[in-house]
Amino acid sequence: MTKNSYLCAMNKREKLIKRFRTLPRDFTFEEVVSLFQGYGFELENKGATSGSRIKFYHSVDQIAYIMHKPHPSNIVKGYMMRDILNFLIKNHYIE
């Protein structure tokens, strides 16, 4: 990764975090995936019978966050946004 592409990636990540902290009403599931992946989490499906349940797992820190994919819309609900923010703060990913 070149220095410019690294700075661009950091800029996008910082913008995503800044946007997330405002708890916008139009935050998408793809943005949540990007947010978690930016902190080193991997997206895992909970299995064939899990329905819309998914898990973000951090193998180094040995922690996980489980949630349901939003449906029928792709927009994450406000209560889930607050829950994700509290999880990231509690586990020292966001100050």
C-alpha positions in Angstrom: 0.0 0.0 0.0 1.4 3.4 -1.0 1.5 6.3 1.4 -1.2 8.1 -0.6 -3.6 5.1 -0.7 -3.0 4.6 3.1 -3.9 8.2 3.8 -6.9 7.9 1.6 -8.0 4.8 3.4 -7.5 6.5 6.8 -9.4 9.5 5.6 -12.4 7.3 4.5 -12.3 5.4 7.8 -12.1 8.6 9.9 -15.0 10.0 7.9 -17.0 6.9 8.5 -16.3 6.9 12.2 -17.2 10.6 12.4 -20.5 10.0 10.6 -21.3 7.0 12.7 -20.8 9.0 16.0 -23.6 11.3 15.0 -25.9 8.3 14.8 -27.4 9.2 11.5 -30.8 7.8 10.5 -29.6 6.6 7.1 -26.6 4.5 8.2 -26.5 1.3 6.1 -25.6 -2.3 7.0 -22.7 -2.1 4.6 -21.4 0.9 6.5 -21.7 -1.1 9.8 -19.7 -3.9 8.2 -17.0 -1.4 7.1 -16.9 0.2 10.5 -16.4 -3.2 12.3 -13.8 -4.4 9.7 -11.9 -1.1 10.2 -11.4 -2.2 13.8 -10.2 -5.7 12.8 -13.5 -7.6 13.2 -14.5 -10.3 10.8 -18.1 -10.9 9.6 -19.4 -14.4 10.3 -22.7 -15.9 9.5 -24.1 -17.7 12.6 -25.0 -20.8 10.6 -27.7 -22.2 8.4 -30.5 -21.8 10.9 -29.4 -18.3 12.1 -31.8 -16.4 9.8 -30.6 -12.8 9.7 -28.3 -13.1 12.7 -24.7 -12.3 12.0 -21.6 -12.0 14.2 -18.7 -9.6 14.1 -15.7 -11.4 15.7 -12.3 -10.0 16.7 -9.9 -12.9 16.9 -7.1 -11.0 18.6 -9.3 -9.5 21.3 -11.6 -12.6 21.5 -14.8 -10.5 21.5 -17.9 -10.6 19.4 -20.9 -8.5 18.6 -24.0 -10.3 17.4 -26.8 -8.5 15.6 -29.6 -9.0 13.0 -29.3 -7.7 9.5 -31.8 -5.0 9.0 -34.8 -5.9 6.7 -36.7 -5.2 4.6 -34.7 -2.0 4.4 -30.9 -1.9 4.6 -30.9 1.0 7.1 -29.8 0.2 10.7 -32.3 1.2 13.3 -31.5 3.9 15.9 -31.5 1.6 18.9 -29.1 -0.7 17.1 -26.8 2.2 16.3 -26.7 3.3 19.9 -26.0 -0.3 21.0 -23.1 -0.6 18.5 -21.7 2.7 19.7 -21.9 1.6 23.3 -20.2 -1.7 22.5 -17.3 0.0 20.7 -16.9 2.6 23.5 -17.1 -0.1 26.2 -14.4 -2.2 24.4 -12.2 0.9 23.8 -12.4 1.0 20.0 -14.0 4.5 20.1 -13.2 7.1 22.7 
